[in-house]
Amino acid sequence: MHELGITRNIVAIVSEAAAGRPVRRVTLEVGRLSGVMTDAIAFCFDTVAQGTAIEGAKLDIVEIDGAARCESCGAEVATPTLFAACPCGSRRLVRLRGEELNIKSMELMEAA
């Protein structure tokens, strides 16, 4: 399960950015075409976060639908799969969204 490694990297990146301050919430953007299983990241998150500044933080995952621009007709089309075609029949698509995996934000607790 590569999601465990991804979750470890997310925790490491957020912990470094938090610079020792406790983190209340982490928001991720995960594209539906990224191949990342969001349920697996959510499952691993609390365990991986133990003993870090992120321990106890809430994880919010925003899933991003796939979209592409057709090079033949110029239309922007939804792409529910990596193999979707434009309604015009063309498969010459330039991916616009859906493959991302971003740490969108983190919310820190107030300093005492």
C-alpha positions as CSV (number, residue, x, y, z in Angstrom):
1,M,0.0,0.0,0.0
2,H,1.9,3.1,-1.2
3,E,-0.7,5.3,0.6
4,L,1.2,4.5,3.9
5,G,4.4,6.1,2.4
6,I,2.4,9.0,1.0
7,T,0.8,9.6,4.5
8,R,4.2,9.5,6.1
9,N,5.4,12.2,3.7
10,I,2.4,14.3,4.3
11,V,2.9,14.1,8.1
12,A,6.6,15.0,7.7
13,I,6.0,18.0,5.4
14,V,3.2,19.4,7.7
15,S,5.3,18.7,10.8
16,E,8.3,20.6,9.3
17,A,6.1,23.5,8.2
18,A,4.4,23.7,11.6
19,A,7.9,24.1,13.3
20,G,6.8,22.4,16.5
21,R,3.5,24.2,16.8
22,P,0.5,21.8,17.3
23,V,-1.6,21.3,14.2
24,R,-5.4,21.3,14.5
25,R,-6.4,20.4,10.9
26,V,-4.8,19.3,7.6
27,T,-6.6,19.7,4.3
28,L,-5.5,17.6,1.3
29,E,-6.6,17.9,-2.3
30,V,-6.6,14.5,-4.0
31,G,-7.5,14.1,-7.7
32,R,-9.8,11.2,-8.5
33,L,-7.4,10.3,-11.3
34,S,-4.3,10.3,-9.2
35,G,-4.4,6.6,-8.3
36,V,-4.3,7.5,-4.6
37,M,-6.9,5.8,-2.3
38,T,-8.2,8.5,0.0
39,D,-9.8,5.9,2.4
40,A,-6.3,4.4,2.9
41,I,-4.7,7.8,3.6
42,A,-7.5,8.5,6.1
43,F,-7.0,5.1,7.7
44,C,-3.3,5.6,8.1
45,F,-3.3,9.2,9.2
46,D,-3.9,9.0,12.9
47,T,-1.4,6.2,13.4
48,V,1.4,7.9,11.4
49,A,0.7,11.2,13.2
50,Q,1.3,9.7,16.7
51,G,4.1,11.4,18.5
52,T,4.2,14.4,16.0
53,A,2.9,17.9,16.1
54,I,0.0,16.6,14.0
55,E,-1.2,14.1,16.6
56,G,-4.9,14.6,17.1
57,A,-5.3,16.8,14.0
58,K,-8.4,16.4,11.9
59,L,-7.8,15.3,8.3
60,D,-10.0,16.8,5.6
61,I,-9.7,15.3,2.1
62,V,-11.2,17.2,-0.9
63,E,-11.5,15.0,-4.0
64,I,-11.0,16.8,-7.3
65,D,-12.9,15.6,-10.3
66,G,-11.0,15.0,-13.5
67,A,-11.2,17.5,-16.4
68,A,-9.4,18.0,-19.6
69,R,-9.3,20.2,-22.7
70,C,-9.8,18.6,-26.1
71,E,-7.1,19.5,-28.6
72,S,-9.4,18.8,-31.5
73,C,-12.5,20.9,-30.6
74,G,-11.2,23.0,-27.7
75,A,-14.0,22.0,-25.3
76,E,-13.3,21.5,-21.6
77,V,-14.7,18.1,-20.7
78,A,-15.2,16.0,-17.5
79,T,-12.9,13.0,-17.5
80,P,-14.1,10.4,-14.9
81,T,-11.4,8.0,-16.0
82,L,-7.9,8.4,-17.5
83,F,-9.3,6.9,-20.8
84,A,-12.3,9.1,-21.3
85,A,-12.9,10.7,-24.7
86,C,-14.3,14.0,-25.7
87,P,-17.9,14.0,-26.8
88,C,-16.5,14.9,-30.3
89,G,-14.8,11.5,-30.3
90,S,-11.3,12.7,-29.9
91,R,-8.9,11.2,-27.3
92,R,-6.4,14.0,-27.7
93,L,-6.9,15.6,-24.3
94,V,-4.8,17.8,-22.2
95,R,-5.4,17.0,-18.5
96,L,-6.4,20.1,-16.5
97,R,-7.4,18.6,-13.1
98,G,-7.8,15.3,-11.4
99,E,-4.2,14.0,-10.9
100,E,-3.2,16.3,-8.1
101,L,-2.1,15.4,-4.6
102,N,-1.7,18.7,-2.7
103,I,-1.4,19.7,1.0
104,K,-3.9,22.5,0.6
105,S,-3.7,24.0,4.1
106,M,-3.0,23.4,7.7
107,E,-4.6,25.0,10.7
108,L,-2.4,25.6,13.7
109,M,-3.5,25.9,17.3
110,E,-3.2,29.3,19.1
111,A,0.0,29.8,21.0
112,A,-0.5,29.8,24.8
